[in-house]
Amino acid sequence: MNYTNSKKKKNLLYKSTRNAEKTVTASEAILKGLAEDGGLFVPAEIPKLDVTMEELKDMSYQETAYAVMKQFLTDFTEEELKYCIDRAYDEKFDTETIAPLAKVGDTYYLELFHGATIAFKDMALSILPHLLTTAAKNNNVTKDIVILTATSGDTGKAALAGFADVPGTRIIVFYPKDGVSRVQELQMVTQKGKNTSVVAIHGNFDNAQSGVKALFEDKELERELNTAGYQFSSANSINIGRLVPQIVYYVYAYAKLVQNGEIKTGEQINVTVPTGNFGNILAAYYAKQMGVPIDKLICASNENKVLFDFFRTGEYDRNREFILTSSPSMDILISSNLERLIYSIAGQDAEKNTELMRQLKEEGCYKITAEMRKKLNDFEGGYATEEETKTEICETYRSTGYVMDTHTAVAAHVCRTYREKTGDNKKMLVISTASPYKFTKSVMTAIDETNNTMEESALFDGLKKISGMEIPDAIEEIRNAEILHTGECGVDKMKETVRKILGIEV
Ligand SMILES: *Cc1c(COP(=O)(O)O)cnc(C)c1O
């Protein structure tokens, strides 16, 4: 009796950042996406890795994914998790290693853009549909799940690709009409699949994200959906099912650095992450808490530098101009996942967090206490201007031949200035979040100003020539694809649009 008990897997429960009482299982948290009180689900504690670096260094990406995810998703069976992992990380990726490391000068770039839609969102959105359908089955959900998603450009396509024609699901994506790159927009509006809908909103990403969150909290809409046989879930990084798969590549990258002899087991490294909604860097923070020897987490912003200011002053203030930059996936003033960090540094105090989030919603700003600030020592903030981003792309190409996208360039610049400022020479991992092909025009113009006058499509071949990288299938696909989605709506019409798409009469 005792023996079986002690062998029994620990069941990790999840709490809302705005409610101290209620707990849910991992699969319930994934199904719901957002808690009913508007909070985000967080694990009651961050589990430790239960395998050694010695074991990890020889593991494939898929094996690493299992070793990490089983610690978080404790109500999935081994068979279920492995089934999801095997279907996610397969030939959709153009390399068997899934997340390769490129050593450029004295920096390691972790390339997370080798999936179907050539941005890092594929790392989590290749597996989320499988996690979600498994969770639905295990929780006896009979309703169709409607994935409601706001996108700054990359989540939209990755979610559409993941959920297209998945039985029992519908997906609706809202993107900012003038706030995404041409390639990003084409990727979305040419999406096939009977269950997919794409709508351009007349507003920016923050409008889209706040609008989607409001729909989640809308009780009237929830009743209507219920009657029509639907329930909402989210593919945004507010869904814990997005964050957990993102922890995997930090563990994997560290283990590969050990295996390749670049670092010794236990040696501390730093990580620079190009940040928008604070999901990717939060996953790095969780990896650190699981036991990966990461010292500094360097948060890189573009000119929308709310996070840089926050780490510098302890005050989060979104009352400022929203700037459209050449790294549109980071054009965000309300970084949703920061709420999970705030909750954590408030000592998991849901009440304190709720109050700060109320201030953010009503006044657009809040200030954390000195005590909370002390717990932010793991983090550093930095930012790159448009000019600095361009220079980074151009200089790196000229001196090394490596071509990076605009988002990665923001991180590369911040990494460089961090090193110069601090003299900290620990090994550095820079997270490379998109293929340069996704932002061909900006990248090619940064390298040669005269490319400015050329059509983006004409520049693909030029990029191939200078980078030596094959043109990805994702680009070939959109070159002649038919436009299938032309819907647009105002920010105040999102609810009606959802009703119309789902055929709900009121
Ligand atoms: C989404 C995205 C980011 C920002 O990631 P967050 O998890 O939102 O911080 C950075 N770069 C690219 C290319 C992205 O698509």
Ligand as a Chemical Component Dictionary entry (heavy atoms), coordinates in Angstrom:
data_LIG
# 
_chem_comp.id                   LIG 
_chem_comp.type                 NON-POLYMER 
_chem_comp.pdbx_formal_charge   0 
_chem_comp.three_letter_code    LIG 
# 
loop_
_chem_comp_atom.comp_id 
_chem_comp_atom.atom_id 
_chem_comp_atom.alt_atom_id 
_chem_comp_atom.type_symbol 
_chem_comp_atom.charge 
_chem_comp_atom.model_Cartn_x 
_chem_comp_atom.model_Cartn_y 
_chem_comp_atom.model_Cartn_z 
_chem_comp_atom.pdbx_ordinal 
LIG C1 C1 C 0 5.421 36.584 -30.506 1  
LIG C2 C2 C 0 6.761 36.985 -30.950 2  
LIG C3 C3 C 0 7.667 37.610 -30.083 3  
LIG C4 C4 C 0 7.296 37.985 -28.665 4  
LIG O1 O1 O 0 7.114 36.850 -27.845 5  
LIG P1 P1 P 0 6.300 36.982 -26.472 6  
LIG O2 O2 O 0 6.197 35.598 -25.965 7  
LIG O3 O3 O 0 4.972 37.565 -26.844 8  
LIG O4 O4 O 0 7.075 37.879 -25.595 9  
LIG C5 C5 C 0 8.928 37.914 -30.551 10 
LIG N1 N1 N 0 9.277 37.638 -31.820 11 
LIG C6 C6 C 0 8.430 37.041 -32.684 12 
LIG C7 C7 C 0 8.890 36.794 -34.074 13 
LIG C8 C8 C 0 7.153 36.682 -32.278 14 
LIG O5 O5 O 0 6.321 36.093 -33.137 15 
# 
loop_
_chem_comp_bond.comp_id 
_chem_comp_bond.atom_id_1 
_chem_comp_bond.atom_id_2 
_chem_comp_bond.value_order 
_chem_comp_bond.pdbx_ordinal 
LIG C1 C2 SING 1  
LIG C2 C3 SING 2  
LIG C2 C8 DOUB 3  
LIG C3 C4 SING 4  
LIG C3 C5 DOUB 5  
LIG C4 O1 SING 6  
LIG O1 P1 SING 7  
LIG P1 O2 DOUB 8  
LIG P1 O3 SING 9  
LIG P1 O4 SING 10 
LIG C5 N1 SING 11 
LIG N1 C6 DOUB 12 
LIG C6 C7 SING 13 
LIG C6 C8 SING 14 
LIG C8 O5 SING 15 
# 
